[in-house]
Amino acid sequence: MSELQINTTQNVKITFNAAGGGERLLAFFIDWAIKIGYYLILNNIFGVFEDMDSWSQMAINTVLSFPVMFYTLALESFLQGQTIGKKALKIRVVKIDGYQASFSDYVVRWFFRIADIYMLGLGFFVMLFNKKTQRLGDMAAGTAVILLKDSVNISHTILENLKQDYKPTYPNVIKLSDNDARIIKDTFVTARLSRDYETLIKLRTKIVEVAGIKEVKHNNDVQFIDVILKDYNFYTQDM
């Protein structure tokens, strides 16, 4: 299993296990099984359109095929880098800078599926000879597929112990994603242990910028970041 080093905007390197070709291929087959199941259900429900001309049949079949055509793009966009197959194999698409991929990144990856999958499986062979196990779509979008640590959901790595009467301070933390919170926590823990105060200052500044926090109520960087992580858990624990 190859390792993938992501250099965050705080210039801290975080190491992930890149998803191997086997995990990605199996996730692909799971997704295709779902697509085939969808077609079989449609066939049983609608059958053959005997009373329609060939053009009408083609038009209806094209419309009904949209869920299959846009399956990967839609799910990766709504499930933050995962399809049902990727979720089952505990893998996720992320940006090389460690942050959550954007919709445009998913569009680029989806478009390159034409070359990666339908041109003799070119993408699979590219992954085999790529240190980051990237297919062409990943290279074009600046993304990689990582294996979630300990085979658990990525949000499990950012849990904080909260008291029952805990009251949050910064509601703007809901603008952060699970991926943002994980990077903040990893960077925070590393910087605090090594007493890297410069990184803590940069991290605090980035959090304020990304979350759009207007008023910072903690002068101490360690206290501020600690509260940010607790607030994030408070607002997302029931989501």
N, C-alpha and C positions, 0 to 999 in steps of 0.2 A: 504494500500500500504506500503510495507516494505522498509526501508532505507538500503542502502548499503554504507559502509564507505570504501573508497579506500585510502590506505596510499602510497603517491607518493614517488619517490626516494629522494625528498627533505624533507622527514619526515613530510609532511603536510597532514592532513586528509581532504579529500574532500567527501562530502556526495551526493549520487545520490539516486534517486528513482529506486529501482530494478523493472524491468518489471514483472508484475504479471502473474500468470498462465493463466488468461483469455486473456491478450494481446498476449502472446506467442502462445496460442492455436489458436486464431483467425488468427494470422499471418501464422501459419502452414496450416490452411485450405485455406487461400488465395493462398499460394504457391502450394498446392495440386490441387486447381482449375485450376491454370495455367498449371500444368503438365497434368491434364486430358484433358484440352483444346488442348494441344499439341498432345496427342494421338488421339483425335477425328479428328484433322486436318490431321494427318498422315493417318488415316483410310480412310478418304474421298479421299485423293490424291492417295494413293497406293492401298488401298483395300486389297483383298486377293491375295497372290501370287500363283495362280492356276497352273501355268506351272512349278513350282519349287518343288523339293522334300522337305521333312520336315526339313532336316538338313540345306538346303540353306535358307529356310524361317526363321529358328531359328537364323541363323547367321545374316541375314539382320535385323531382329527384334531387335537383341542384339545391333547392331551398332546404329540403330535408337533410341534405348532407352538410349544411353549415355547422351544426354542432360538432361534427367530426373534423371538418376543416379547421375550425378555430378552437378545438378542444384544448390543445397545449397552450396557445396564447391566452385564452380566457382564464384557465385555471392557474397558470403561473402568475398572472396579473392579480387575481383575487386571493390566491393562497400564498402570496409572498414567496414566489420562486418554486412552488411545488405543484405537481399534478398528483392524481391519486396514486399512480405508480411510484412517483418519487417519495410521496408521504409514506407509502408502505415500506419502501427500502430505506427510509430515514436519510434522504439526501435532499439538498436544496441548492438552488441557483443563487449566487451572490456576486456582487461586483468585486473586481480584483482589489479595490480600495477598502473592502470589508463592509461597505454599506449595502443597503437593500437595492437591488436592481430596479430601474424605472420601467415604465410601460414601453418607452421607446427601445430600451435594451431587449425586452421580451419580443418586441416586433422584429428586431434585427435577427435574434436567435431563431424565431419562427420562420422568417423568410429564408434563411440559409438552410432550413430543413430540406429544401428542394435539392441542394447539392449534397448535404450531409447524409440524407437517408435514401433519396430516390435515385441518386447517381451511383448505383452499385455499393451503397453503404459506405461511401467515401469517408464520412465523419467518424465512423468506428475505427477505421484504419489510421486516421489522423490522430485520434485519441491514444492509440497504442504507442505511438512514437512521440508523444507530447508529454513533457514532464508534469504539466498541470492537468493532464487528461482532458484538454479542451478540444472540442470539435471546431469546425470552421466558424459556426455561428457564435460560439463562445469567444473566439479570437476577435471576430468583427465587433461584438458587443462589449468586449472587455469584461467578460464574466467567467466564472468557473463554477463547477458543481462540487460541493463539499459534502463529506459524510458527517452527519451530526454526531457529536461526541457522546459516547456511552449509550448510543442507540435510543436516546430520549429526545423529546421535543426541545428545540433550542431555547424556549422560554424557561425551561427548568434550570438552566445555568444562571439565571438572573434573579432567582427568588430571594427575597429578604424576609427576615423574621419581623413581623409587625404585631404590635400590641392590638388588642381588640378595640381600644379607644383611640387608635392612631388617627391623627388629623393631618391631612396633606397640606403642604405649603405652596407648591408650584403646580397648579392645574395644567399649565402649558406642556407638561411632560407627555401628555397624550399625543403630541405631535411626533414623538419619537416612535420608532418601530422596535420590535423585539431585537432585531439585529443591531440597531443603534445602542440599545440598553446593554446588550451583551458586550459590545466593544468598549463602552464606557466602563463597565464593571471590570473587564479584563485589564484595561489600561490603568484604571484606578488602583486595583490590587497590586499590579506590578510596580507602579510609580510610588505608591505608599510604602511598600516593603523596601524599595531601594532608596527611599527618601529623595526621589527625583521631583523636586518642587517646581522646576521649570515645566515639566510635562503636566503636572497638576494644574498649573496656571493656564497652559494651552488648552487642556481638557475643559476646564471651567469656562473659558472664553468660547470654545466651540459649542458647548451645551447651551449657553445663553443665546448664541447666534442661531442655532438650529431650532431650538424650542421657542425662540422669540420671547424670552423672559424679560419683562420690562423692569422689574424691581427685584434685585437680589437681596435677600434678607439675611444672608450669612456672609460674613467677611472672611471666615476661614474656609479655604478651598476644600479641605478634607470633609468638613461638616457639610458644606454645600453639596458636594457630589454624593455623599452618603444619603442626604435627604432626597436628592433627585432620584436615586435608585429606589428608595423606599416609596416615594410618591408614585413612581412609575408602576411599581408592584401593586400599590393601593388601587390605582385606577384601572389596571388591566387584569387583576386577579380573577374577576368574574366574567371576563370577555370570552 
